[in-house]
Amino acid sequence: MITVRYIWPGKVKINRICQICLIGLSLVSPVIQAQDAYTVALEQVKNQLCNDHETVEQFLERKLKPSHRDLGWQIFKTDDGAYDVERTFLISKSMEMRYRWRVNPDGRLSAVNQRSQTLCS
């Protein structure tokens, strides 16, 4: 028969471990929250409905990606807490086509430039 003995750390050691864990979580959590806010803003723009029940992402993939070089999505945080989400395509060596939307802190979505305003109309 085998006997297994469990040795529990003392109360002081457990408190110290908890303090270290809480400090580590407080350092990491703002980074995780910021990434989530960026992701939420990006997904909100990508999933905005256009004509014919197509999303912005589907429309751009179908209409522009086959004929232009896709430079991808970029997200910028503004001073007022909103996020500007931009999709860029390269038309020629020196000319880019940009579509830009703003996601306000309350979740409202609005087109920032003329291209994004007329994208789905």
N, C-alpha and C positions, 0 to 999 in steps of 0.2 A: 504494500500500500504506500502511495506517495502522498506526502503532506505538503501542501502549498501554504506558504505564509505570506500574507499581505502586510506590507509596512506602509502605513499612511504617513505622509509628510506632516510635520507640525503645523499648527494654525498660522504661525508667523510666516512660514514658507509658502503656504497656500495664498495668503494675502499678498505676498510679494509677487507671486506668479500672476495673480489677477491684475495687480497694478501694471505690470509689464505688458500684459495682453491689452489692457485698456489704452495704454499709451500708444502701442502699435496700431490699434484700430483707429484711434483718433488721427494719427498721421496719414493713414491710408484712405480713410473714408472720404475726405474732400476730393481726392483724385477720382475715386469711383463715382461720386455724385456728378462731377463735372463731365466725365465720359458719358454717363447716362443721359445728361441733358443734351449733349451734342448728338448722341444717337437718336434721342426722341425727336429733336428738331429735324434731323436728316430724314428720318422715317416719315414724319408728318408731311414733308415736302414731296418725297418720293411717292407717297400713297394718295396725294391729292387727285381727285377725279377730274378728268378732262371729258371731252366729247366722246361719244361712242363707248362709254364705260371703260375707258382706258385711263390708267394712272399716268402721272407726269413721267415716271421712270419708263413705263412701257412705250409712251409716245416718243420720248427722246431716243430710246433704243431702236425703235422701228424707223423713225424718220431721219435722224441725224447720224447715228453711229455708223451705219454702213458706208456713208460717203465722206465723213470727216473723222479726223483723229480725235479720240476722246481723251481729254486731260483730267477727267474725273470730277468728283465732288469735293468742295472745300466748305468749311464751316468757320465763321468768324463770330466771336462774341462782341457785342456792342457795349458802349458805356452804360446804356440804360437797362441792361440785363437781357436784351433780345439777342437772337441768333440770326445772322445772315447766312443763308445756305445758297451756294453757287455751283452751277454745273458749267464747265468750260469745254468747248470744242475748238480745235485748231482748223481753220479754213485754209490758210496758206502759211508759208514760213513766218510771215509777220502779222497775220491777222487772226484774232481770236473771236469766237462768238460766245457770249456769256449770258446765262439765264440766272437771275438772282431773286430770291424770296426772303422775306423777314418773318421769323416766328417770334411773336411778342411773348413776354413773360406770362401773360394770361392764356397763351395757347393760340391766339388768333394768327392766321396766316395771311400774308399779303404779298403781292408781286411788287418788286422794287423797280425793275427796269422795264422798258417797253417790250423787249423780247419775251420776257416771262409773262407779261400781261396778255400778249396776243398768242401765246403758245397754244392754248387749248381752245381758241375761239375760231 
